[in-house]
Amino acid sequence: MLETMEPVRELARSLAGKNTVLFLGRHVGYPVALEGALKLKELAYMHAEGFAAGELKHGPIALIEDDLPVVVIVPSPAAAPSSTTRSSPTSRRSGHGVRARSSSRRRATRRSPHTPTT
């Protein structure tokens, strides 16, 4: 647990100056994305929204601007390819990707600048 603290601190420092954060999740990652957005709102008084990764192309993609942090929840190796595919439009629209994955997943399909494990 302690070895994961420094990447989390670095991630927190990078998000400190942002106004908005989007959370994306698929299947069981969707409620986690909603909860992550809610906790960020409650604790940091920041604007945060959680969305199903599959719904990204149906509206929320319009919210993505330059350097907007997008947290993608990847709870299992089985969800990784779909979550990565769904979140790729965020990088094409200059979003700042952050991928949260489970500790059992040793290798990410594509590395984000920040990939803390839980």
C-alpha positions as CSV (number, residue, x, y, z in Angstrom):
1,M,0.0,0.0,0.0
2,L,2.7,2.5,0.9
3,E,4.5,2.1,-2.5
4,T,1.3,3.4,-4.2
5,M,1.2,6.5,-2.1
6,E,3.7,8.6,-4.1
7,P,2.0,8.1,-7.5
8,V,-1.3,9.1,-5.8
9,R,0.3,12.2,-4.3
10,E,1.7,13.1,-7.7
11,L,-1.7,12.6,-9.3
12,A,-3.3,14.8,-6.6
13,R,-0.8,17.6,-7.2
14,S,-1.5,17.5,-11.0
15,L,-5.3,17.7,-10.4
16,A,-5.1,20.4,-7.7
17,G,-5.3,23.3,-10.2
18,K,-8.0,21.8,-12.4
19,N,-11.6,23.0,-12.4
20,T,-13.3,19.8,-13.6
21,V,-12.5,16.1,-13.6
22,L,-14.4,13.4,-15.6
23,F,-14.6,9.8,-14.4
24,L,-15.3,7.0,-16.8
25,G,-16.1,3.4,-15.9
26,R,-17.5,0.3,-17.6
27,H,-19.6,-2.5,-16.0
28,V,-18.5,-2.6,-12.3
29,G,-16.2,0.3,-13.0
30,Y,-19.2,2.6,-13.7
31,P,-20.5,2.8,-10.0
32,V,-16.8,3.3,-9.0
33,A,-16.6,6.2,-11.4
34,L,-19.8,7.7,-10.0
35,E,-18.5,7.3,-6.5
36,G,-15.1,8.7,-7.4
37,A,-16.7,11.8,-8.8
38,L,-19.0,12.2,-5.8
39,K,-16.0,11.9,-3.4
40,L,-14.0,14.4,-5.3
41,K,-16.9,16.8,-5.1
42,E,-17.4,16.2,-1.4
43,L,-13.7,16.4,-0.4
44,A,-12.1,18.8,-2.8
45,Y,-15.1,21.0,-3.7
46,M,-14.3,20.4,-7.4
47,H,-16.7,19.9,-10.3
48,A,-16.6,16.2,-11.2
49,E,-18.8,14.0,-13.3
50,G,-19.0,10.2,-13.6
51,F,-20.1,8.6,-16.9
52,A,-20.4,5.1,-18.3
53,A,-17.5,4.6,-20.8
54,G,-19.9,3.4,-23.5
55,E,-21.9,6.6,-23.3
56,L,-18.9,8.8,-24.0
57,K,-19.7,9.3,-27.7
58,H,-23.3,10.2,-26.9
59,G,-22.7,13.6,-25.3
60,P,-20.0,13.7,-22.6
61,I,-17.3,13.9,-25.3
62,A,-18.3,17.4,-25.9
63,L,-17.1,18.3,-22.4
64,I,-13.6,17.3,-23.1
65,E,-11.3,20.3,-23.6
66,D,-7.6,20.9,-23.6
67,D,-5.9,19.4,-20.5
68,L,-9.1,18.1,-18.9
69,P,-8.3,15.2,-16.5
70,V,-10.2,12.1,-17.4
71,V,-10.0,9.2,-14.9
72,V,-10.7,5.8,-16.4
73,I,-11.6,3.1,-14.0
74,V,-10.3,-0.3,-15.1
75,P,-11.3,-2.8,-12.4
76,S,-10.2,-6.0,-14.2
77,P,-8.1,-7.2,-17.0
78,A,-11.2,-8.2,-19.0
79,A,-12.5,-4.7,-19.0
80,A,-9.2,-3.1,-20.0
81,P,-9.5,-3.4,-23.9
82,S,-13.1,-2.0,-23.9
83,S,-12.3,0.8,-21.4
84,T,-9.2,1.7,-23.4
85,T,-11.1,1.8,-26.6
86,R,-13.9,3.8,-25.1
87,S,-11.5,6.4,-23.5
88,S,-9.3,6.9,-26.6
89,P,-11.4,9.8,-27.9
90,T,-10.4,11.7,-24.8
91,S,-6.7,11.7,-25.8
92,R,-7.6,12.7,-29.4
93,R,-9.5,15.7,-28.0
94,S,-6.5,16.7,-25.8
95,G,-7.8,15.3,-22.6
96,H,-5.4,14.4,-19.8
97,G,-5.8,10.6,-19.2
98,V,-5.5,8.9,-15.8
99,R,-6.1,5.2,-15.6
100,A,-6.9,3.6,-12.2
101,R,-6.5,-0.2,-12.3
102,S,-6.5,-3.1,-9.9
103,S,-3.2,-4.4,-8.5
104,S,-3.8,-7.8,-10.0
105,R,-3.3,-6.3,-13.5
106,R,0.4,-6.0,-13.9
107,R,0.6,-4.5,-17.4
108,A,-1.6,-1.8,-18.8
109,T,-2.6,-2.0,-22.5
110,R,-1.5,1.6,-23.1
111,R,0.2,3.6,-20.4
112,S,-1.3,6.8,-19.1
113,P,0.8,9.5,-17.7
114,H,-0.6,8.4,-14.3
115,T,-1.6,4.8,-13.6
116,P,-2.0,4.3,-9.8
117,T,-3.0,0.8,-8.8
118,T,-5.5,0.0,-6.1
